[in-house]
Amino acid sequence: MKKVEFEKLKRPETIKLPSMLDFYPLEDEKNTRISPFFSNLKERRLTTTRCEECGKVLWPPRIVCSSCFSDDLEWIDLGTEGELYAFTEMRLGAPLGFVDDVPFCIGIVKIGGLSISARIDNAKYEDLKIGQKVQLKVVELDDGRVFYRFDAAKETP
């Protein structure tokens, strides 16, 4: 057995990771079969799929029904206004890509008969309330891709 001289081995340098990794999906027809979701978002419409066979509304949008396995799906609008069902604030341990954004709020939003998780922008934790109205916010990236968040509606006294 050959003896390894540890003094001669160099440790790799620590690599600094960027504060923002690209976590947004590729959104065109070439890369995903749910590309209509992103096309609709560009038009400021939050949509999902509903099974025409069993009627189940699917979130996130799917290409096959998770209940009956039918691929006979239609696109439906969920609306642009939701209601805050639950929320929390990210202060520590944010995923890579969100580290520079802390603190920020995340919530469960009831919209179109569904409960979906999303980031809640323009709000401080202490100002949010269960049942508060939230508005769809479309986030646009420099390369043309989009994603959704919600803006907290200002409460009137």
C-alpha positions in Angstrom: 0.0 0.0 0.0 1.4 3.4 -1.0 1.8 6.0 1.7 0.1 9.3 0.9 1.9 12.4 2.0 -0.8 14.7 3.3 1.4 17.7 3.4 1.7 17.7 -0.3 -2.0 17.4 -1.0 -3.8 20.7 -1.4 -7.3 21.3 -0.1 -9.7 22.7 -2.6 -10.5 26.3 -2.2 -13.8 27.2 -0.7 -16.2 28.1 -3.4 -18.5 31.0 -2.7 -22.0 30.3 -4.0 -24.0 33.0 -5.6 -26.8 34.5 -3.5 -29.3 33.8 -6.4 -29.5 30.5 -8.2 -31.9 30.1 -11.1 -34.8 28.2 -9.6 -37.4 29.3 -12.2 -38.4 26.6 -14.6 -37.9 26.6 -18.3 -41.3 27.7 -19.5 -41.6 27.2 -23.3 -43.4 24.4 -25.1 -40.1 22.8 -25.9 -39.2 22.3 -22.2 -42.6 21.7 -20.4 -46.0 20.5 -21.2 -47.6 23.0 -18.9 -46.3 26.0 -20.9 -49.8 27.4 -21.0 -49.6 28.1 -17.3 -46.6 30.5 -18.0 -48.2 32.0 -21.1 -51.3 32.7 -19.0 -49.2 34.3 -16.3 -47.7 36.6 -18.8 -51.2 37.8 -19.4 -51.7 38.3 -15.7 -53.9 35.2 -15.3 -53.4 32.5 -12.7 -54.6 29.3 -14.2 -54.5 25.5 -13.6 -55.8 22.3 -15.0 -59.1 20.6 -14.4 -59.9 17.0 -15.3 -62.7 16.8 -17.8 -63.2 13.1 -16.8 -63.7 13.4 -13.0 -63.8 17.2 -12.5 -60.9 17.4 -10.1 -59.1 20.8 -10.1 -55.4 20.1 -10.0 -52.6 22.2 -8.4 -50.0 22.5 -9.5 -51.1 22.2 -13.1 -50.7 18.7 -14.4 -50.7 16.9 -17.7 -52.4 13.8 -16.2 -55.1 13.8 -13.5 -53.8 12.5 -10.2 -57.2 11.0 -9.3 -58.3 9.1 -12.4 -55.2 9.3 -14.6 -57.0 10.9 -17.5 -55.1 13.2 -19.8 -58.3 15.0 -20.8 -57.6 18.2 -19.0 -58.7 21.8 -19.6 -57.2 25.1 -18.5 -59.2 27.2 -16.0 -58.8 30.6 -14.4 -58.4 30.8 -10.7 -58.8 34.6 -10.5 -56.4 37.2 -9.3 -57.7 37.8 -5.7 -57.2 35.4 -2.9 -57.5 35.2 0.8 -54.7 34.6 3.3 -55.4 31.3 5.1 -52.1 31.0 6.9 -48.7 32.7 6.9 -45.2 32.7 8.4 -42.1 34.8 8.1 -38.8 33.4 6.8 -36.0 34.9 9.0 -33.3 32.2 9.0 -32.5 29.2 6.9 -33.8 30.7 3.6 -33.1 28.5 0.6 -30.2 29.5 -1.6 -31.5 32.2 -3.9 -33.5 33.9 -1.1 -30.8 34.6 1.4 -30.5 38.2 0.5 -34.3 38.7 0.8 -34.9 37.7 4.4 -37.0 38.5 6.2 -40.0 37.8 3.9 -43.5 36.3 4.3 -44.8 33.1 2.9 -48.5 32.1 3.0 -51.2 29.7 2.1 -53.6 31.5 -0.2 -57.2 30.3 -0.9 -58.0 31.1 -4.5 -60.3 29.5 -7.0 -61.3 26.7 -4.5 -57.6 25.8 -3.9 -55.1 26.4 -1.2 -51.7 27.3 -2.7 -48.4 28.4 -1.2 -46.8 31.5 -2.3 -44.6 34.3 -1.3 -46.4 37.4 0.0 -44.8 40.6 -1.0 -45.1 44.1 0.3 -46.0 43.0 3.8 -44.5 42.7 7.2 -45.4 39.6 9.3 -47.0 41.8 12.0 -49.2 43.5 9.6 -50.8 40.3 8.0 -54.1 38.8 9.2 -55.8 35.6 8.5 -58.6 36.2 6.0 -56.8 39.3 4.5 -57.2 39.8 0.8 -54.2 39.3 -1.4 -53.7 40.1 -5.1 -51.8 38.1 -7.7 -48.4 39.5 -8.5 -46.5 38.4 -11.6 -42.8 38.5 -11.2 -40.9 39.0 -14.5 -37.4 37.9 -15.1 -35.0 39.8 -17.4 -35.1 36.8 -19.9 -38.9 36.9 -20.2 -39.8 34.1 -17.8 -42.4 34.7 -15.2 -43.6 33.4 -11.8 -46.3 34.2 -9.4 -46.5 35.7 -5.9 -49.1 37.7 -4.1 -49.2 41.3 -2.8 -50.9 41.9 0.5 -53.9 44.2 0.1 -53.8 47.2 2.4 -56.4 46.9 5.2 -58.8 49.8 5.5 -59.9 50.8 9.0 
